């Protein structure tokens, strides 16, 4: 029987410890977060009237960690309502409470002597069978377990979370030589299905998998910059999105992590990997040593490779270190053709090929660092992990790379890149040449049952591992489960009588804006589901769910005064969301990531929603001078007036709450916050594991169908009408008078107030849904004709930021 984990203790309330505790709370797991008792009272303690026996003093460090959770930005918690799940204590007074927990996570300072003393003390306290793990980023298990009993070793392993634990998908699990396989399995299942993590299996080597290769890539980049005479901002332009890496690129990431932390990880390798063939790449250059001496540690110190300077007039300028002069100079945007070209490409494989094989400064630098990184990863295979899959996943999930090093090698062409590395004199393990001689042309290939990977150490192909229950659309499409398809969306058979509409915008695949192709497929999907299926799911597995309507298309139609086309678009959108709500089979929406505007309305139109925990949802149309036009007002009224069916005068506060949500374009920072803003309902489900989201949504549709699903009847609303509009207009007038909003803000918000209050009516005259939809359509068309709205749309398209005009 698999061990249950129902309560966890975290030892250490610093950045990592508090972050882990917070994410346990996000998953609904009670957590005891403990730290040491301060060595002595300080002046602030005495001023606060504390004594050495006062719990506020004794729990001072743990309470600081708890306050850090509460005040964190970005937030560690999905919602502050989870904060009470984190209790605090200290190592002296509360140590015996560790008998209450099923799992103890050690997250104290990265010093071997301290960790060993903690583990020695734990062995004397915890109940036999309690799981104990260390969150070390690279200390060896054997060294930490010196002197520990066989029973303790059996229940011990490393669980390396990446910072911040809420947002970083990666969890490295590293067993010791004596770890019970069942304990490893229990932690892996808990990490996958309860905490929503992607698991990478590592070996007991310094810095494990992701940091070992990722830190090498950073150090290789640093040395290449110095040797090839590139600027810091020039390097970050090359090693950022153009290479398929995050916007923070190399040096921005170092500033974010902290230069002292980064160098500590580097020195872990230099001190513990004497046989590493690339040890020279881990030598810390004088540039970095000088920065450490000056305290230029990155963002936490206000300066690192970059710093923000503020002029007397309040204008901010991002500065970059000129390492030759030691001075900060304004950051520049390098004019590198390959970088510009690659940045416009969505496909990560084509992107990296375009950059690396370009004959310019971008291509030369990209090839240098990527070829060295691919070679380094190749040498580590079998040492840090047994499969190319774990190495690639470690870099993708821990460093947010679009492609891991072996996937990058495939993208560049295995034999072509191999030949080029050999010509450059880059040393490679013997299996690379043998792999080419045997005619193996890639590390990955598509097999009948899904993606397969090649194991060069065993010379065989295997199926890429996938956790039980994960349902992937790409696998279903490979099995020819596509029913209908156009460039913007597909209708896919999920099996068991459930179909799925999948978005994959041809023009903007990252954001999937709603256009006529998506609307067409939604219409077809509803018709086919009602005829041939027992339920429908709206989901895809791209980067962002849906960033709203295609505003570029809308701007063009507005400038052309093509009002008929815009009106038809709104009517079609209304028909789509109304069709979802009134379908004869249950429709479950499964949003994630950016779910804005029309995307939020599609998500809200599902009779149930299965939202990923990291869903950022909001009706944001007022930001471009418009109002929601996919039925958003109706759905918000339904949610805010739930249970209020009689004509009562006191429903205006509920209307005003809905008004503020829409008119202020409130965006939820998580699915749990979306529930608080009424974008999600109490009956909607929140899934932490993105690999399980489609499966869970499918099961929800099946369950509703099995109990005899019937669509809800259209309802009427008793709305305050003219009286409510007057009240909300007074609020807007006061906001404008105090310069909180502009004239155009007031105009847009007045439309929102008019729609939510039901227009020209009174509380005693029921308003039908269609009336609200008509008001919504009329307001949207009116605002499309406004010059200031068109300016706002154009500004958003150009800068990605709202314009206050």
Secondary structure, 3 states (H helix, E strand, C coil): CCCCCCEEEEECCCHHHHHHHHHHHHCCCEEEEEECCCCCCCHHHHHCCCCCCCHHHHCHHHHHHHHHHHHCCCCCCCCHHHHHHEEEEECCCCHHHHHHCCEEEECCCCCHHHHHHHHHHHHCCCCCCCEEEECCCCCCHHHHCCCCCHHHHHCEEEEEECCCCCCCCEEEEEECCCCCHHHHHHHHHHHHHHCCCEEEECCCCCCCCHHHHHHHHHHHHHHHHHHHCCCHHHHHHHCCHHHCCCCCCCHHHHHHHCHHHHHHHHHHHHHHCCCCCCHHHHCCCHHHHHHHHHCCCEHHHCECCEEEEECCCCCEEEEEEECCCCEEEECCCCCCHHHHHHHCCCCHHHHHHHHHCCCCHHHHHHHHHHHHHHHHHHHHECCCECCHHHHHHHHHHHHCCCCCHHHHHHHHCHHHHHHHHHHCCCCCCHHHHHHHHCCCCCCEEEECCEEEEEECCCCEEEECCCCCCCCCHHHHHHCCCEEEEECCEEEEEEECCEEEEEECCCCCCCCCCECHHHHHHHHHHHHHHHHHCCEEEECCCCCCCECCECHHHHHHHHHCCCHHHHHHHHHHHHHHHHHHHHCCCEEEECCCEEEECHHHHHHHHCCEEEEECCEEEECCHHHHCCCCCCCHHHHHHHHHCCCCCCCCHHHHHHHHHHHHHHHCCCCCCCHHHHHHCCCCCCCCEEECCHHHHHHHHHHHHHHHHHCCCCCCCCCEECCCHHHHHHHHHHHHHHHHHCCCCCHHHHHHHHHHHHHHCCCCCCCCCCEEHHHHHHHHHHHHHHHHCCHHHHHHHHHHHHHCCCCCC
